[in-house]
Amino acid sequence: MTVLDSPIPRFHLAMPVDDLAAARTFYGEVLGLEQGRSSDTWIDWNLHGHQFVTHVAPERPRRIHNPVDGHDVPVPHFGLILTVPEFQKLADRLRAADTSFVIEPYVRFEGQTGEQWTMFLLDPAGNALEFKAFADDSQVFAA
């Protein structure tokens, strides 16, 4: 089955960036996303089958953080739920690129319902990203 055949709807997300060249380097080279169409003011990215678009928008909202599991989680943020091996591979790729993490990769809620690997980082424009992987994928929405 391909991403296009998936029963799960794909999302479209547009995020502001202040430097399109820096976004191209970060999303294309550091994260390894496939680039789609682009113009002088935006770039389409394939984010694991989802359409993610970086748009030049130099004005930035103020940052907000919420406490979760002893960490200050940046809000808003976006990202992907990966498998544990995909998560570890991405964490290694980000470390190799000397990425500064907002929250280093670690296991959250260890031994509890919803146990998950998680990491937070900022793109060059300051957009917060979270990548995570659940020990048991059936617990993504567990209460």
VMD Tcl script that builds the backbone (N, CA, C; Angstrom):
set m [mol new atoms 429]
animate dup $m
set s [atomselect $m all]
$s set {name element resname resid chain x y z} {
  {N N MET 1 A 0.845 -1.172 0.000}
  {CA C MET 1 A 0.000 0.000 0.000}
  {C C MET 1 A 0.897 1.243 0.000}
  {N N THR 2 A 0.553 2.227 -0.790}
  {CA C THR 2 A 1.298 3.480 -0.821}
  {C C THR 2 A 0.618 4.502 0.083}
  {N N VAL 3 A 1.293 5.615 0.303}
  {CA C VAL 3 A 0.715 6.704 1.093}
  {C C VAL 3 A -0.596 7.157 0.473}
  {N N LEU 4 A -0.672 7.169 -0.851}
  {CA C LEU 4 A -1.892 7.618 -1.524}
  {C C LEU 4 A -3.052 6.663 -1.289}
  {N N ASP 5 A -2.764 5.375 -1.023}
  {CA C ASP 5 A -3.799 4.375 -0.778}
  {C C ASP 5 A -4.182 4.273 0.697}
  {N N SER 6 A -3.505 4.987 1.565}
  {CA C SER 6 A -3.716 4.868 3.007}
  {C C SER 6 A -5.136 5.281 3.383}
  {N N PRO 7 A -5.762 4.530 4.305}
  {CA C PRO 7 A -7.091 4.929 4.784}
  {C C PRO 7 A -7.032 6.130 5.730}
  {N N ILE 8 A -5.831 6.490 6.168}
  {CA C ILE 8 A -5.669 7.643 7.054}
  {C C ILE 8 A -5.519 8.893 6.192}
  {N N PRO 9 A -6.375 9.898 6.383}
  {CA C PRO 9 A -6.252 11.121 5.582}
  {C C PRO 9 A -4.911 11.799 5.806}
  {N N ARG 10 A -4.377 12.362 4.752}
  {CA C ARG 10 A -3.134 13.118 4.861}
  {C C ARG 10 A -3.464 14.548 5.251}
  {N N PHE 11 A -2.579 15.184 5.994}
  {CA C PHE 11 A -2.823 16.573 6.363}
  {C C PHE 11 A -2.004 17.514 5.505}
  {N N HIS 12 A -2.435 18.775 5.497}
  {CA C HIS 12 A -1.715 19.876 4.862}
  {C C HIS 12 A -1.439 20.875 5.977}
  {N N LEU 13 A -0.190 21.291 6.088}
  {CA C LEU 13 A 0.197 22.243 7.117}
  {C C LEU 13 A 1.126 23.264 6.497}
  {N N ALA 14 A 0.825 24.545 6.685}
  {CA C ALA 14 A 1.678 25.632 6.204}
  {C C ALA 14 A 2.255 26.345 7.420}
  {N N MET 15 A 3.584 26.513 7.426}
  {CA C MET 15 A 4.269 27.144 8.550}
  {C C MET 15 A 5.095 28.326 8.068}
  {N N PRO 16 A 5.178 29.376 8.901}
  {CA C PRO 16 A 5.966 30.549 8.527}
  {C C PRO 16 A 7.460 30.314 8.744}
  {N N VAL 17 A 8.255 30.835 7.829}
  {CA C VAL 17 A 9.711 30.853 7.970}
  {C C VAL 17 A 10.194 32.237 7.571}
  {N N ASP 18 A 11.348 32.634 8.090}
  {CA C ASP 18 A 11.868 33.952 7.740}
  {C C ASP 18 A 13.016 33.888 6.740}
  {N N ASP 19 A 13.467 32.683 6.397}
  {CA C ASP 19 A 14.585 32.506 5.473}
  {C C ASP 19 A 14.356 31.214 4.695}
  {N N LEU 20 A 13.943 31.335 3.430}
  {CA C LEU 20 A 13.599 30.158 2.631}
  {C C LEU 20 A 14.815 29.284 2.343}
  {N N ALA 21 A 15.983 29.880 2.169}
  {CA C ALA 21 A 17.196 29.083 1.936}
  {C C ALA 21 A 17.536 28.246 3.164}
  {N N ALA 22 A 17.409 28.828 4.352}
  {CA C ALA 22 A 17.663 28.077 5.587}
  {C C ALA 22 A 16.631 26.961 5.747}
  {N N ALA 23 A 15.378 27.236 5.391}
  {CA C ALA 23 A 14.333 26.206 5.442}
  {C C ALA 23 A 14.662 25.077 4.470}
  {N N ARG 24 A 15.127 25.418 3.279}
  {CA C ARG 24 A 15.488 24.406 2.272}
  {C C ARG 24 A 16.611 23.505 2.799}
  {N N THR 25 A 17.595 24.100 3.434}
  {CA C THR 25 A 18.693 23.315 3.995}
  {C C THR 25 A 18.201 22.421 5.127}
  {N N PHE 26 A 17.446 22.992 6.064}
  {CA C PHE 26 A 16.989 22.227 7.225}
  {C C PHE 26 A 16.044 21.100 6.821}
  {N N TYR 27 A 14.972 21.425 6.109}
  {CA C TYR 27 A 13.971 20.405 5.780}
  {C C TYR 27 A 14.463 19.448 4.693}
  {N N GLY 28 A 15.225 19.950 3.734}
  {CA C GLY 28 A 15.706 19.095 2.648}
  {C C GLY 28 A 16.928 18.275 3.006}
  {N N GLU 29 A 17.915 18.908 3.651}
  {CA C GLU 29 A 19.169 18.208 3.928}
  {C C GLU 29 A 19.217 17.594 5.322}
  {N N VAL 30 A 18.870 18.363 6.348}
  {CA C VAL 30 A 18.957 17.840 7.707}
  {C C VAL 30 A 17.873 16.786 7.956}
  {N N LEU 31 A 16.607 17.118 7.661}
  {CA C LEU 31 A 15.531 16.146 7.859}
  {C C LEU 31 A 15.390 15.171 6.691}
  {N N GLY 32 A 15.913 15.537 5.526}
  {CA C GLY 32 A 15.867 14.632 4.374}
  {C C GLY 32 A 14.518 14.537 3.703}
  {N N LEU 33 A 13.702 15.600 3.786}
  {CA C LEU 33 A 12.393 15.579 3.139}
  {C C LEU 33 A 12.520 15.857 1.643}
  {N N GLU 34 A 11.657 15.202 0.865}
  {CA C GLU 34 A 11.612 15.438 -0.582}
  {C C GLU 34 A 10.916 16.773 -0.839}
  {N N GLN 35 A 11.539 17.603 -1.674}
  {CA C GLN 35 A 10.961 18.901 -2.010}
  {C C GLN 35 A 10.020 18.758 -3.195}
  {N N GLY 36 A 8.887 19.443 -3.126}
  {CA C GLY 36 A 7.928 19.488 -4.230}
  {C C GLY 36 A 8.028 20.815 -4.948}
  {N N ARG 37 A 6.876 21.338 -5.312}
  {CA C ARG 37 A 6.846 22.632 -6.004}
  {C C ARG 37 A 7.351 23.735 -5.090}
  {N N SER 38 A 7.794 24.839 -5.709}
  {CA C SER 38 A 8.260 25.964 -4.917}
  {C C SER 38 A 8.162 27.238 -5.718}
  {N N SER 39 A 8.290 28.344 -5.023}
  {CA C SER 39 A 8.353 29.667 -5.654}
  {C C SER 39 A 9.364 30.482 -4.865}
  {N N ASP 40 A 9.390 31.772 -5.087}
  {CA C ASP 40 A 10.287 32.647 -4.331}
  {C C ASP 40 A 9.834 32.829 -2.884}
  {N N THR 41 A 8.581 32.431 -2.567}
  {CA C THR 41 A 8.042 32.682 -1.230}
  {C C THR 41 A 7.547 31.438 -0.497}
  {N N TRP 42 A 7.625 30.263 -1.117}
  {CA C TRP 42 A 7.180 29.047 -0.434}
  {C C TRP 42 A 7.813 27.803 -1.053}
  {N N ILE 43 A 7.821 26.711 -0.265}
  {CA C ILE 43 A 8.300 25.402 -0.728}
  {C C ILE 43 A 7.364 24.334 -0.188}
  {N N ASP 44 A 6.918 23.426 -1.063}
  {CA C ASP 44 A 6.162 22.234 -0.657}
  {C C ASP 44 A 7.146 21.143 -0.271}
  {N N TRP 45 A 6.832 20.416 0.819}
  {CA C TRP 45 A 7.653 19.300 1.281}
  {C C TRP 45 A 6.787 18.066 1.463}
  {N N ASN 46 A 7.365 16.899 1.220}
  {CA C ASN 46 A 6.701 15.633 1.482}
  {C C ASN 46 A 7.122 15.182 2.879}
  {N N LEU 47 A 6.231 15.362 3.844}
  {CA C LEU 47 A 6.491 14.994 5.230}
  {C C LEU 47 A 5.823 13.645 5.485}
  {N N HIS 48 A 6.491 12.572 5.036}
  {CA C HIS 48 A 5.960 11.205 5.160}
  {C C HIS 48 A 4.559 11.091 4.566}
  {N N GLY 49 A 4.375 11.679 3.384}
  {CA C GLY 49 A 3.088 11.606 2.698}
  {C C GLY 49 A 2.150 12.753 2.988}
  {N N HIS 50 A 2.510 13.618 3.914}
  {CA C HIS 50 A 1.695 14.782 4.241}
  {C C HIS 50 A 2.286 16.000 3.539}
  {N N GLN 51 A 1.421 16.929 3.146}
  {CA C GLN 51 A 1.899 18.129 2.460}
  {C C GLN 51 A 2.210 19.207 3.494}
  {N N PHE 52 A 3.479 19.488 3.631}
  {CA C PHE 52 A 3.979 20.499 4.555}
  {C C PHE 52 A 4.575 21.620 3.706}
  {N N VAL 53 A 4.188 22.854 3.980}
  {CA C VAL 53 A 4.634 23.984 3.169}
  {C C VAL 53 A 5.285 25.028 4.066}
  {N N THR 54 A 6.480 25.472 3.673}
  {CA C THR 54 A 7.132 26.577 4.364}
  {C C THR 54 A 6.878 27.849 3.552}
  {N N HIS 55 A 6.300 28.858 4.209}
  {CA C HIS 55 A 5.979 30.140 3.579}
  {C C HIS 55 A 6.803 31.239 4.227}
  {N N VAL 56 A 7.377 32.122 3.419}
  {CA C VAL 56 A 8.110 33.263 3.964}
  {C C VAL 56 A 7.111 34.182 4.663}
  {N N ALA 57 A 7.345 34.404 5.940}
  {CA C ALA 57 A 6.500 35.275 6.761}
  {C C ALA 57 A 7.373 35.760 7.917}
  {N N PRO 58 A 8.019 36.910 7.779}
  {CA C PRO 58 A 8.997 37.347 8.780}
  {C C PRO 58 A 8.438 37.679 10.162}
  {N N GLU 59 A 7.156 37.933 10.297}
  {CA C GLU 59 A 6.580 38.242 11.617}
  {C C GLU 59 A 6.379 36.951 12.397}
  {N N ARG 60 A 6.786 36.929 13.661}
  {CA C ARG 60 A 6.695 35.730 14.486}
  {C C ARG 60 A 5.830 35.988 15.718}
  {N N PRO 61 A 4.970 35.026 16.076}
  {CA C PRO 61 A 4.211 35.164 17.324}
  {C C PRO 61 A 5.109 34.904 18.532}
  {N N ARG 62 A 4.655 35.304 19.708}
  {CA C ARG 62 A 5.451 35.061 20.913}
  {C C ARG 62 A 5.438 33.574 21.244}
  {N N ARG 63 A 6.459 33.126 21.932}
  {CA C ARG 63 A 6.578 31.715 22.302}
  {C C ARG 63 A 5.819 31.423 23.597}
  {N N ILE 64 A 5.215 30.246 23.624}
  {CA C ILE 64 A 4.495 29.760 24.796}
  {C C ILE 64 A 5.054 28.382 25.122}
  {N N HIS 65 A 5.147 28.045 26.403}
  {CA C HIS 65 A 5.594 26.720 26.836}
  {C C HIS 65 A 4.610 26.178 27.869}
  {N N ASN 66 A 4.399 24.876 27.832}
  {CA C ASN 66 A 3.579 24.191 28.836}
  {C C ASN 66 A 4.416 23.102 29.486}
  {N N PRO 67 A 4.264 22.908 30.803}
  {CA C PRO 67 A 5.025 21.842 31.465}
  {C C PRO 67 A 4.425 20.467 31.153}
  {N N VAL 68 A 5.274 19.537 30.713}
  {CA C VAL 68 A 4.885 18.150 30.471}
  {C C VAL 68 A 6.047 17.270 30.916}
  {N N ASP 69 A 5.785 16.382 31.829}
  {CA C ASP 69 A 6.773 15.397 32.271}
  {C C ASP 69 A 8.098 16.061 32.672}
  {N N GLY 70 A 8.015 17.204 33.345}
  {CA C GLY 70 A 9.216 17.875 33.823}
  {C C GLY 70 A 9.952 18.708 32.785}
  {N N HIS 71 A 9.362 18.896 31.610}
  {CA C HIS 71 A 9.986 19.684 30.547}
  {C C HIS 71 A 9.060 20.829 30.147}
  {N N ASP 72 A 9.635 21.920 29.638}
  {CA C ASP 72 A 8.854 23.020 29.093}
  {C C ASP 72 A 8.650 22.768 27.602}
  {N N VAL 73 A 7.451 22.311 27.240}
  {CA C VAL 73 A 7.131 21.952 25.865}
  {C C VAL 73 A 6.689 23.206 25.102}
  {N N PRO 74 A 7.349 23.506 23.972}
  {CA C PRO 74 A 6.958 24.678 23.190}
  {C C PRO 74 A 5.619 24.468 22.493}
  {N N VAL 75 A 4.796 25.519 22.505}
  {CA C VAL 75 A 3.487 25.507 21.857}
  {C C VAL 75 A 3.399 26.757 20.995}
  {N N PRO 76 A 2.972 26.644 19.732}
  {CA C PRO 76 A 2.585 25.418 19.045}
  {C C PRO 76 A 3.808 24.611 18.613}
  {N N HIS 77 A 3.542 23.349 18.276}
  {CA C HIS 77 A 4.563 22.499 17.677}
  {C C HIS 77 A 3.862 21.484 16.776}
  {N N PHE 78 A 4.632 20.849 15.911}
  {CA C PHE 78 A 4.096 19.823 15.026}
  {C C PHE 78 A 5.178 18.797 14.799}
  {N N GLY 79 A 4.814 17.668 14.217}
  {CA C GLY 79 A 5.793 16.637 13.928}
  {C C GLY 79 A 5.134 15.363 13.481}
  {N N LEU 80 A 5.821 14.263 13.697}
  {CA C LEU 80 A 5.342 12.967 13.254}
  {C C LEU 80 A 5.433 11.951 14.380}
  {N N ILE 81 A 4.558 10.950 14.311}
  {CA C ILE 81 A 4.664 9.761 15.153}
  {C C ILE 81 A 5.322 8.705 14.281}
  {N N LEU 82 A 6.500 8.296 14.679}
  {CA C LEU 82 A 7.300 7.344 13.913}
  {C C LEU 82 A 7.323 5.994 14.624}
  {N N THR 83 A 7.896 5.001 13.974}
  {CA C THR 83 A 8.203 3.755 14.668}
  {C C THR 83 A 9.442 4.019 15.531}
  {N N VAL 84 A 9.696 3.160 16.514}
  {CA C VAL 84 A 10.871 3.351 17.365}
  {C C VAL 84 A 12.163 3.315 16.539}
  {N N PRO 85 A 12.329 2.349 15.595}
  {CA C PRO 85 A 13.554 2.378 14.778}
  {C C PRO 85 A 13.671 3.653 13.925}
  {N N GLU 86 A 12.550 4.152 13.365}
  {CA C GLU 86 A 12.591 5.407 12.587}
  {C C GLU 86 A 12.964 6.576 13.483}
  {N N PHE 87 A 12.416 6.595 14.693}
  {CA C PHE 87 A 12.725 7.649 15.656}
  {C C PHE 87 A 14.216 7.661 15.964}
  {N N GLN 88 A 14.780 6.484 16.274}
  {CA C GLN 88 A 16.200 6.396 16.614}
  {C C GLN 88 A 17.079 6.815 15.435}
  {N N LYS 89 A 16.679 6.413 14.222}
  {CA C LYS 89 A 17.433 6.797 13.022}
  {C C LYS 89 A 17.414 8.312 12.836}
  {N N LEU 90 A 16.239 8.934 13.020}
  {CA C LEU 90 A 16.144 10.388 12.888}
  {C C LEU 90 A 16.940 11.081 13.992}
  {N N ALA 91 A 16.857 10.585 15.216}
  {CA C ALA 91 A 17.629 11.174 16.321}
  {C C ALA 91 A 19.125 11.128 16.003}
  {N N ASP 92 A 19.588 10.001 15.472}
  {CA C ASP 92 A 21.005 9.887 15.094}
  {C C ASP 92 A 21.349 10.866 13.979}
  {N N ARG 93 A 20.456 11.009 13.007}
  {CA C ARG 93 A 20.679 11.939 11.894}
  {C C ARG 93 A 20.766 13.375 12.406}
  {N N LEU 94 A 19.878 13.741 13.324}
  {CA C LEU 94 A 19.879 15.094 13.887}
  {C C LEU 94 A 21.125 15.346 14.727}
  {N N ARG 95 A 21.533 14.353 15.510}
  {CA C ARG 95 A 22.772 14.506 16.291}
  {C C ARG 95 A 23.971 14.673 15.368}
  {N N ALA 96 A 24.016 13.907 14.274}
  {CA C ALA 96 A 25.127 14.009 13.318}
  {C C ALA 96 A 25.177 15.383 12.662}
  {N N ALA 97 A 24.012 16.046 12.568}
  {CA C ALA 97 A 23.938 17.395 12.000}
  {C C ALA 97 A 24.145 18.466 13.064}
  {N N ASP 98 A 24.568 18.063 14.281}
  {CA C ASP 98 A 24.789 18.984 15.401}
  {C C ASP 98 A 23.556 19.819 15.742}
  {N N THR 99 A 22.397 19.187 15.695}
  {CA C THR 99 A 21.144 19.856 16.025}
  {C C THR 99 A 21.102 20.197 17.506}
  {N N SER 100 A 20.656 21.398 17.818}
  {CA C SER 100 A 20.408 21.785 19.208}
  {C C SER 100 A 18.970 21.403 19.528}
  {N N PHE 101 A 18.791 20.550 20.512}
  {CA C PHE 101 A 17.454 20.115 20.889}
  {C C PHE 101 A 16.877 21.028 21.956}
  {N N VAL 102 A 15.581 21.310 21.860}
  {CA C VAL 102 A 14.858 21.981 22.938}
  {C C VAL 102 A 14.679 20.968 24.064}
  {N N ILE 103 A 14.321 19.738 23.695}
  {CA C ILE 103 A 14.243 18.608 24.617}
  {C C ILE 103 A 14.942 17.443 23.928}
  {N N GLU 104 A 16.031 16.982 24.524}
  {CA C GLU 104 A 16.808 15.865 23.965}
  {C C GLU 104 A 15.938 14.619 23.841}
  {N N PRO 105 A 16.243 13.732 22.904}
  {CA C PRO 105 A 15.492 12.477 22.800}
  {C C PRO 105 A 15.531 11.700 24.117}
  {N N TYR 106 A 14.358 11.295 24.583}
  {CA C TYR 106 A 14.263 10.514 25.812}
  {C C TYR 106 A 12.935 9.763 25.829}
  {N N VAL 107 A 12.789 8.839 26.795}
  {CA C VAL 107 A 11.539 8.094 26.963}
  {C C VAL 107 A 10.672 8.826 27.977}
  {N N ARG 108 A 9.481 9.194 27.551}
  {CA C ARG 108 A 8.504 9.881 28.401}
  {C C ARG 108 A 7.478 8.849 28.882}
  {N N PHE 109 A 7.005 8.995 30.108}
  {CA C PHE 109 A 5.990 8.111 30.691}
  {C C PHE 109 A 6.466 6.659 30.712}
  {N N GLU 110 A 7.754 6.463 31.000}
  {CA C GLU 110 A 8.337 5.126 30.987}
  {C C GLU 110 A 7.588 4.185 31.929}
  {N N GLY 111 A 7.231 3.010 31.398}
  {CA C GLY 111 A 6.525 2.005 32.171}
  {C C GLY 111 A 5.049 2.284 32.384}
  {N N GLN 112 A 4.548 3.362 31.792}
  {CA C GLN 112 A 3.145 3.745 31.944}
  {C C GLN 112 A 2.410 3.600 30.616}
  {N N THR 113 A 1.088 3.678 30.679}
  {CA C THR 113 A 0.301 3.729 29.456}
  {C C THR 113 A 0.760 4.931 28.640}
  {N N GLY 114 A 0.969 4.726 27.359}
  {CA C GLY 114 A 1.405 5.820 26.493}
  {C C GLY 114 A 2.904 6.051 26.492}
  {N N GLU 115 A 3.684 5.079 26.992}
  {CA C GLU 115 A 5.145 5.228 26.981}
  {C C GLU 115 A 5.606 5.581 25.564}
  {N N GLN 116 A 6.482 6.575 25.478}
  {CA C GLN 116 A 6.901 7.054 24.164}
  {C C GLN 116 A 8.282 7.682 24.206}
  {N N TRP 117 A 8.980 7.532 23.100}
  {CA C TRP 117 A 10.196 8.304 22.854}
  {C C TRP 117 A 9.742 9.647 22.313}
  {N N THR 118 A 10.423 10.733 22.693}
  {CA C THR 118 A 10.070 12.049 22.178}
  {C C THR 118 A 11.318 12.926 22.102}
  {N N MET 119 A 11.278 13.891 21.212}
  {CA C MET 119 A 12.329 14.906 21.107}
  {C C MET 119 A 11.721 16.158 20.491}
  {N N PHE 120 A 12.216 17.302 20.915}
  {CA C PHE 120 A 11.774 18.597 20.395}
  {C C PHE 120 A 12.983 19.361 19.879}
  {N N LEU 121 A 12.782 20.055 18.769}
  {CA C LEU 121 A 13.814 20.910 18.201}
  {C C LEU 121 A 13.146 22.064 17.477}
  {N N LEU 122 A 13.935 23.066 17.129}
  {CA C LEU 122 A 13.433 24.223 16.388}
  {C C LEU 122 A 14.022 24.210 14.995}
  {N N ASP 123 A 13.205 24.607 14.011}
  {CA C ASP 123 A 13.758 24.817 12.670}
  {C C ASP 123 A 14.470 26.168 12.668}
  {N N PRO 124 A 15.140 26.555 11.580}
  {CA C PRO 124 A 15.876 27.828 11.576}
  {C C PRO 124 A 15.000 29.061 11.821}
  {N N ALA 125 A 13.690 28.964 11.569}
  {CA C ALA 125 A 12.792 30.096 11.794}
  {C C ALA 125 A 12.206 30.091 13.201}
  {N N GLY 126 A 12.540 29.079 14.009}
  {CA C GLY 126 A 12.027 29.013 15.369}
  {C C GLY 126 A 10.755 28.207 15.523}
  {N N ASN 127 A 10.275 27.538 14.457}
  {CA C ASN 127 A 9.105 26.670 14.566}
  {C C ASN 127 A 9.498 25.419 15.341}
  {N N ALA 128 A 8.682 25.044 16.319}
  {CA C ALA 128 A 8.972 23.882 17.153}
  {C C ALA 128 A 8.442 22.611 16.497}
  {N N LEU 129 A 9.286 21.577 16.484}
  {CA C LEU 129 A 8.924 20.269 15.954}
  {C C LEU 129 A 9.066 19.235 17.051}
  {N N GLU 130 A 8.123 18.296 17.093}
  {CA C GLU 130 A 8.233 17.144 17.985}
  {C C GLU 130 A 8.137 15.888 17.141}
  {N N PHE 131 A 9.064 14.989 17.373}
  {CA C PHE 131 A 9.005 13.665 16.776}
  {C C PHE 131 A 8.887 12.691 17.926}
  {N N LYS 132 A 8.015 11.689 17.767}
  {CA C LYS 132 A 7.812 10.738 18.845}
  {C C LYS 132 A 7.593 9.351 18.285}
  {N N ALA 133 A 7.720 8.349 19.158}
  {CA C ALA 133 A 7.480 6.955 18.808}
  {C C ALA 133 A 6.945 6.253 20.043}
  {N N PHE 134 A 5.823 5.578 19.908}
  {CA C PHE 134 A 5.200 4.889 21.033}
  {C C PHE 134 A 5.747 3.478 21.162}
  {N N ALA 135 A 5.956 3.052 22.406}
  {CA C ALA 135 A 6.375 1.681 22.668}
  {C C ALA 135 A 5.304 0.720 22.166}
  {N N ASP 136 A 4.025 1.105 22.290}
  {CA C ASP 136 A 2.877 0.331 21.810}
  {C C ASP 136 A 2.004 1.292 21.013}
  {N N ASP 137 A 2.042 1.157 19.699}
  {CA C ASP 137 A 1.342 2.103 18.821}
  {C C ASP 137 A -0.169 2.151 19.084}
  {N N SER 138 A -0.723 1.110 19.683}
  {CA C SER 138 A -2.165 1.126 19.982}
  {C C SER 138 A -2.479 2.096 21.108}
  {N N GLN 139 A -1.475 2.644 21.780}
  {CA C GLN 139 A -1.697 3.549 22.910}
  {C C GLN 139 A -1.539 5.028 22.530}
  {N N VAL 140 A -1.512 5.333 21.243}
  {CA C VAL 140 A -1.367 6.725 20.818}
  {C C VAL 140 A -2.452 7.599 21.446}
  {N N PHE 141 A -3.690 7.105 21.520}
  {CA C PHE 141 A -4.786 7.889 22.056}
  {C C PHE 141 A -5.284 7.366 23.403}
  {N N ALA 142 A -4.474 6.549 24.068}
  {CA C ALA 142 A -4.875 5.984 25.359}
  {C C ALA 142 A -4.978 7.082 26.402}
  {N N ALA 143 A -5.941 6.922 27.298}
  {CA C ALA 143 A -6.150 7.912 28.367}
  {C C ALA 143 A -5.449 7.481 29.635}
}
mol reanalyze $m
mol bondsrecalc $m
mol representation Tube
mol addrep $m
